[in-house]
C-alpha cells in the first residue's frame, strides 16, 4: 500500500475514512480541479472574444497537476494565504516558460475565490457521487434482507425492552426506507450545489466589461454546471445544505448501525457481520469477533455532527467576501464528505454480508413466556370487558407470570375472568407472534415497491 493510501497520514486513516473519496480532496485533485477551471475560463473567454484564441492551448498544456512541485506549491500557499493565488502564480510561470504572450491571459477577469469555489464544486460532484453509490448499495442490501425475512418474527424493542413482536423484514424495511429517502435528499442537494462561482472581485464581473455574463454562461457550459443568477461568494447556503443533508444521511446510517450492534451482542445474537479471517479479532481474547463495520459506521455518525456545525457556522460571511469563515470550510466540508462516505461504505458492506438467525430471534421472543404478546390478549378482552379493565386484568396476569416464572398462557388459562371470553385455543392463538404482526406486510410491500420502482 502506498503512502497516499494512509488517509490523513494515520494508520487508521483507511479504516475510518474512505480512500476513494479522500483522493478527490487530496492535493493533486484539488490542484487539478482549479487548473481545470482555469482552462475552461480561457476557453470560454476565447469563445466570447475576450482573450485571443492563441492563448488557450498554452494554458491547457500547462494545466496538468503532475507538472508542478506540490510541496513547493504548498509552501507558497502557506505564504500567500490563499491556495488559488499560489496556483495562479505557478500556472502563469509554467505558461510563460512556453509562451510569454499567452501567460498574460491566465486567470483573466477572475478572482481567487471563483477558482477555488468552482474547483470545490467539481470535487464535490465526483466525491459525493461515491457517497450516493454506497447509500444505494446499502439500500439494495436492506431490500434483499426485507424480502428474505419478511415474515420472520422477532421481538420489537422499545426503551431497550421487549415490546410486541415485529418481523425482521419490517425492521429491514425501515432501514431501506430511510436509506432511500436520504439518498434522494443527497442527490437533490448535490444537484443544487452544482452551480458555477464566477463573479470577479466583488461579484460584478466589472473586469470583463459587458461580456461578463456571456463568459459566465460559456464557462458554466464547459464545466457542466449551472450559472447562478448572482455570484455566491458570501452566500454559502447551497454548500451548507449539502453538508446538512450528508449529516442526516450519516445519522440514518448510524441508526441502522446501532441496531446491528445491539443485535450482534452475545446475549442477543440475532444478526451479525459476516465473519472474515483476521477481521474483528482481539489482541488477547481468541474468541472475539468484533463488529468492525458497525463501529466504523457509528464512528462516522458521531463525528459528522461537529463537521456539519462547522459548515453551518461558516455561513456568516461579511459583506461581499468573508474573512475566516470561508477558510473554515476548506477542511470541514471535504472531511464531512470523506467521513460520510466511510460510514455509508461500512454499512453497505455490513448489510451485504449480514448473517441472520431467525431461530435465535424466535427464541429471544419466546424467552419471556408470552409476555410480549400481552397486548394481543388485552385487545381481545377489550370488547367484552372494556379497554381499561381488560388492560388491568392482563397486567395482573403478567405480574403473576413474571413472579412465579410461569408462561403467560398458563396464568391466563387459570383466570376465570379471561376464560369466560377466551378458551385455551384462542389464548394460544393470541399468544402466537405470527398472528400479531398487524400490517407489517403492507408496510414492507410499500417500501419494496417504491424501492424497485426507483431502482428501475
N, C-alpha and C positions, 0 to 999 in steps of 0.2 A: 504494500500500500504506500503510495507516495505521500510526502509531507502535506500536499494540498488536500488530502483526504481528511487530515486531522482538523476538522472544522473548529475554528476558534483557537487552534494550536493547543487543544486539550485532548488528553487521551480518551475522554468520554464524549468528545465532540460528535463523532459519527453516531453514537447511541442516542443522544438527547437532541440532536439537530437532524437535518436532512441534507445530505451531501449534494444531491441534485439541485436542490433549491439554494443552498448556501453558495454553490458555484455561480448561480445567477447574480449574486451580490458580491462576489469576490472582486478584487482589484481589477483583474483583467476584464471581467464582464462589465464592471462599472465604467471603465475607461472606454471599452468598445462601444457601449451604448451612447456615450457622449460623442465619440467620434462619428458614429452613425448619424447622429443628429446634425453634426457639423457638415457632413457630406450632403445630407438631404437639404440642408439650408442652402448650400452653394448651388445645388441642382435647381432648387425652387427659384432662387433669385436669378439664376441664368435663364430659366424658362420665362420668367416675367420680364427680364431685360434689365434688371438692377445691376448685375455684375456680368462681365464678359464670359462667354461660353468657354473660353480658353483656360479659365482658372479652375474649372471643375475637375478635370482629370488629374492634375497635380494634387489637388486636395483629396480626391478619392484615393489616389495611390498612397498618400501619406497617412490615411486614416485606418491604419491597422495596428491594433494594440500590441502586436508582437514586435513592432519596430521600436518600441520605447522601453527605456530602463524604468521599470515600475518603482524600484526603490528610490531612484533619483527623483522621479516624479512625486513620490510621497513626501520626500524631504522638501521639495519645492512647495507642495500644497501646505505643509505644516508652516512654512514661512509666510506664504501669501494669504492663507486663511480660508480660501475657497477652492475646492477641487477643480472647478471648471476654469478658473483663471490659470492654474498651472497647466491644465490640459491644453488650453488655447495657446499658451506660450510655447509649449513643446511642439504642438502641431504646426504652428506658424514657422518655427525654426526648421522643422522637417520639410515643409513645403518650400521654404526659401532656399534650402540647400539644392533643390532641383529646379526651381522656377521662382526667382525673386519677385517677378511681377504678379504671379498668382498668389503669393503669400500676402499681398496687400488686401486680399478679399476674404481671408479666413475670418469667420465669426462676424461677418458684415451685418451690422444693424441689430445684432442680438445682445443680450446681457447674460451674465454667467448663470443666473437662476433659470433662464429659458432652457439652457442646455442641460443643466442638472435635473431640473424637474421633468423635462421631456424624456431624458435618458432614464430617469427613475420609472416613469410610466412604461417605457419599453421593457425594463427589467421586471416590473410587476406583472406585465402581461404574460411573460414567459413563466415566472415563478408561481404566481397564484394559480395558473392553469394546472400545475402539478398538485397543488392542494386539492383542487376540484377533482382531479383524477383519483386521488386517494379516497376522497369522500365518496366518489362513485363506486370504487372498489369495495369500500366498507358497506355501502348500501346494498350492493349486489350480494355480498356475503350474508348480510342480515336477511335479505329476501329469501335466500336459499334456506336459512335456518327457519324462517317463518313457514315456508311450505312444508319442510320435512317434519316439523314438530307442532303443526297447527293444533292438534288435539291432545298433545301430551300434557296431562295435568301436573301442576306443581303448586306449592304454597305461594299465594300472594303475600307480600310483606308490607306492613305499614308501621312506621316508627321502629323499624328493625325487628318487629314481632310478626309471627304468622297471623295472617288475616284470612279472608276467604280465598278459595283456590282460583288460580288463573291457569292458562295454558302457557307453556314455554313459547309456543307460536305467537301468542298475543304479546308477550314480553319482547320478542324479537321484532314483531310488527311495530311496536312503539319505537324501538331503535331505528328501524327502517324509515318510519315516517319522519322522525327528527332529522335523520341524515339527509333524506331527500329535500326536506324544507331548507335546511341550512345550505346545502349545495346550491339550490336555486338562488338563495339570497346572495351567496358569494358570486355566482355567475353574474347577477344583476349589478352588484356593487363593483365588480371588476369592469364590466362594460361601461358603467357610468364614469369610471376613473380614466378611461382611455381617451383622454382629451389633451390636445396639444397645449403646451405652455409656450407662448410667444408674445411678448409684449414690449421688449426693449427695456430701457432704463426704469421707467415708471409706469409702464402699461399703455403708452400712447403710440408706440412704434413710430415716433416722430423722426427717427433717424432714417426711415425708409420713405419719407415724404408721403405721397398719395398712394404708393404701391404696397404699403404695409399689409392691408387686408388681403390683397391678391397673393403676396408672398406667403402669408399665414395659411391660406387655403391650399396652396400648392404644396407647402411643407407638410401639412396635415395629410394630404392625399398620399404623398410619397411614403409617409410613415404609417399609413393605415390607421390614423387617428381622426377624431372629430375636431373641428375648430370650435373653440369656446366663443361665446358671444362677447365676453370680455376676458382679458388676461387674468389669471387667478393667482398671481404671485403671493398675495396675502390672504387668500381665501382657500382654506385647506379642507373644506367640508367633504369633497369627493374622496380624498385620501383618508380622512378621518372615518368616513362611512365605511370604506373598505376595511379599515383596521377594526372597527367595531363589529363588522359582520364576521370577520375572521375570529374575533373574540367569542362571539356567540357560537360559531361553528365548533371551536375548540372546547367551549363549555359543554356542548352537546356530546362531543367525543368523550369528555371527561365523565359525564353522567353514565354513559354506557360502560366505560372502563371501570367505574366504581361498582356497577352491577356485577361485572365479570370478576372483579377482585373478591367481592363478597361471596359469589357463587363458588369460587375456587378454594375457599377456606377448607381446611382439613375436615372440620366438623360438618361442613355442608356438602362440599364435593359434588355439586350438581353439574358443573361445566368448568373446563379449564383449557388453557392453551395447549396446542399440540406439542408434546414433548419433543425436543431436539437435542441430540447429543451435545453435551458441553454447555448448553444454554440454561441459565437459571439455577446453576448449581451453587452450593455453598462452599466456602473455603474450609469449613470444619465439619459440616453435617452431611454425610454422604446421601442421606435420603431426600434432601431438599430438592424441590423443583419449583423455583420461584417464578411468579408470573411477570416476566421481564417486560413484555409488550404492554401489559396493563400498567406497569409502573411508568413507562415512558409516556403513555397517553395521559396518565394522571399528572405527571410532572409538567407536561405541556399545558394542561388545563390550569395548573397552579401558577405557572409563570406568565401566561398570556395576559391576565387582567392588569398587571402592572405595566406591561408594554402598551396595552390599549389606553391606560390612563395617561401615559406619557404622550401618546399621539393626540389624545384629546386636549391635554394641557398645552400642546404645541400649536393649537389653533389660534392663539391670541397674538397674531402678528400686528405690529404697529403700522398704521397708515398704508403706504403702497408696498413697502418691503419690510420684513420683520428683522428683529435683532435677537438672536439666540434661539428663538422658538423654531426657526427653520433648521438650524443646526441640530436641534434635539431630535428631529425626525430622521436624520441621516442614518443613525444606527437603530433607533426604536422600530421604525417601520420594516426594514429588512429583517431584523431579529424576530419581529412578530410573525412574518410570513414563514421564516425558517422553522420556528418553533411550532406553528400551526401545522405545517406540513409534516413534521416529525410525529406529532400526536395523531394526525389522520392516518399516516402510514402505519404506525404501530397498531392502531385499532383495526385497520383493514387486514393486516397480517394475522392479528389475533382472532378475528371473526372468521376469516377464511379457513383457519385450521382448528376451529374450536371443537373440542371433544365434549359431547353432551351425553349425560347419563340419565335417561328418563326413569329408569328403575330407582335410582337414588332420589330423584325428585319425588317419586311416589312414596318412597319410604319416609322421606322427611315430612311429606304431607300427612302421612298416616301416624307419625310419631306422637301426635297429641291425642290420639284415640278418638278422633272425630270432632274435636273442639273447633277446628277451622270451618266446619260446616254448621255450626250452631245457628247462624243467621238463617240458613235454609229451613231449619225446623221452626224457628221463631216466625218466619213469614208464613209457613203453612198453618201455624196455630193462630196467626193474627186475625184470620177471618172469623173463626168461632169465638175467640177469647178477647179480641181487641188487641191492637198492637202493643200497648203498654203492658197489659197483663201477660201476653204471650212472651214478651221480652223478659219480664221478671221471672216467669216460670222457667224458661230455658237458661237464663243466667244462673238461677239457683241450681239447676241440674249440672251446669258446667262447673260450678264451685265444688259440688259434691263429687263429680267425676275426678276433678283435679286432686281434691283432698284424699280420696280413697284409692286413687290410682286405677280407676276403672274406665273402660271405654264409655264414651258418652251415650252410645246406643243402648247399653245395658241400663244405665241410670234412667234414661228416658222411658225405656220399656217397663220400668218398675213404678213409674209415676202415673197414677190413675187420671190425673188432670190431662196428661198427654195422651194416654191410650184410649181415653174416651173419644178422641178425634182421629188419632193416627194408630194404625196397627203396626206390628213389628216390621212387616214388609215395607210399609210406607216409610217408617222411620229409617230403615236401612237404605231405601232409595234416596231419601232426603240427605243422608249422610254419605252418599256416593259423589265424589268430586266431578265425575263425568256428567252428572245431571245438574251441576250448579256452575256452569261456565257461562251462563247468560248469553249475551250477544257477542261473545268473543270472536266467533267465526265470522260474523257480519263485519266486525271491525277489521279483522285480518284480510278478508276479501277486498274490502275497500282500499286498504293500503297497497295490497299486491296489485290490484287492477290499476291503480294510479301509477305505481312504480313501473309496471310493464308498459303502460301507455307512454310514459315519459322516456323510457329506455328504447322505445321503438321496437 
